[in-house]
Amino acid sequence: MLIDATVPVARAAHGLGCRVALVQRPGAPVHELAEDHTDYYSVDFGPDPSAHAPDTAAHATTAGPAAFADFVQSVLRPLDPWAVLSLTGAGALPAATAAALLGAVGAPVGAVRALAAAGDPEVAAGELVLRAHTFTVDGDHRWIAAVPEGRPAMPPEHLLPERVLPPEEHRAALAALTGLLDAAALPAGPALVRLAVRDGRARVLTAAHGTGTDDENDLIRRLTGFDLTDHSLRWPFGAPAGTDREAGR
């Protein structure tokens, strides 16, 4: 089950060879997202899914004062999904909440909240801002790519973190990333962290569970060989079910 999927992500999911269900916000391009056998639901979820309640009599729902859990329990539970995922910042908390309530594989609610709350977004003069793309497997964090903000596309070696930064700043940035992901207790999946780097120091600006834009993911795939979209969709098939059953209840 995917929440807030983009068209390329939905297409990649359909290529996995398993049943796919999509939970999208109203106005999403349903005909581009769904295939003939796709379960498709529209719900106006927001950054705090507990603030929303769908009208479960129809597949299209709107926000309300009751809990997002009502939609999950009455509409999504009968589907019995193995995993509930989102690759976007907007969908990360709703997906984690649904996974927790259903006992499905997904990112822990606490990890998603911790990442979203991390950092100070103010950028100081002279700081280099990087979009750090990471991927975690069994708690082991890998820094996949470093994309400087405000710069044009560069050769492959200039997306590799160790090539973007000199050794001292690379060590500081890697320590900041590892410290954040460890503190958030993210066990698996992608994260996008904006870092500010200057004079051998690095700090977190913002963070989210998920990947970058589709164009950014495609650039990283072409220039580094690592397909963030594919890895982000496939990791649950090697994970135990119900990794965060109690969170968000």
C-alpha angles and dihedrals in degrees: 000000000000126000120203095358122180119224095259091047092049090050091050090050092051087055093061093081097238135105111279129205122188128203109192139170119254112278096035114140097258096180091055094043103043133062127202095276098036119123103226128190131175120209132160098232122169140192090291107046092187088071094063135078124183129212096245093196089083137035091238112068139173135216119274142164097270124086127284083229089076091063092045095049099042101035109022102035094069088059090061095208120202092212137010114205143168128187094196132080091233093054099040099089096041089050093048091047093050092047091051094049093047097043089239130142112274146118114301113257091229093054093049092049092046093053093047091051096048128107142011112270096205112111117211125215113277096018119133110224117213131186101219114201115200137177126201129203120182090342093308109125122211122192103220105177143354115211114188111221117240096020129110122248112290138198116288095261090059093063092054107098094226090054097045095055134040114248097264094050092041090056091048093048093047090050091051092050095046092046092051096047092045092049091049089049093225105177100186146351138047132321132186114208126180110214132192113211130187138145096358094311132105133191137179118255100177137341139193140175105249142050135286126262121309090253091050092049090050091050091051091048093051096044102037104022093235113123105207093183094053095044091047092054096043103046095084091063088070096042129090116254120254097026092163106020097152101041116105096012 
